Amino acid sequence: MTYLTAGNTKLEYQSMGLLADRSPTLVWLHEALGCVAMWKDLPAEMSSRTGCGCLNYSRQGHGRSEPMTEIRGVDYLHREAWDVLPAVLRAVGVDDHIVVGHSDGASIALLYASRRPSGLLGIALEAPHVFVEDVTVKGIRRAATAFASQNQRNRLRRYHGENTDRVLHAWHDTWLRTDFRDWNIEDVLPEILCPTLIIQGEDDEYGSVKQVTAIANQVSGPVRTLMLPGCGHTPHVSHKTETVAAIVYFVGECCEGIVRDQPEI
């Protein structure tokens, strides 16, 4: 496993094709219970299909990254977007890039894009959330009950090891807190100028089409949306073909017209 240091925190990461030909880099931001390994072969497949580099990392407390040491604040996604992600990109030397985020990772991508960072070409969002819905709270409560079983915990333990219990509690304890019920990031959406792709399952157990509508109606840049019938919270797993095709097309649009350095002859 390869590690980088961002903000004095040791994070595991995976990369391929970075800086090899000055192509843009796809930066992968995982869900609330995710990590590098849980994306499986998707980053490598997307790198191959788009010709882009790939950067995939586990946030603190996830996967094999350094454990969490503090209780999360209501602004934890803001901190990931505005402090940690830029530090990760600097540490690896990423220039032009497209962020692909799932769930919490999609919310981080939105917050990150609102600062209009240099080199950002677009954001591809799977199951994003910009406010807390009743369906979100109910879904997390159901999941918390399910993860109380040893079998479910063991499944996560394969990915998170000693971080497993902390990851679970950091997720459901934070989202079920009374003060988190008012969490809302719609105020940053008008600041987003880059192209945005939104992919949402119609049967998402943690969010509704209201999330998609709020984002599409309030960002200032161009937007594409893909609603997938019969799809839950993880489109890249249950509807991989459609999800990959949409992201590949979006990446092509974002990269069109980019002048890359020509190799020396």
Secondary structure, DSSP 8 states (H G I E B T S, - for coil): -EEEEETTEEEEEEEESTTSSS--EEEEE--TT--TGGGTTHHHHHHHHH--EEEEE--TTSTTS----S---TTHHHHIIIIIHHHHHHHHT--SEEEEEETHHHHHHHHHHHT--TTEEEEEEES--SB--HHHHHHHHHHHHHTTSHHHHHHHHHHHGGGHHHHHHHHHHHHTSGGGTT-B-GGGGGG--S-EEEEEETT-SS--HHHHHHHHHH-SS-EEEEEETT--S-HHHHTHHHHHHHHHHHHHHHHTT--------
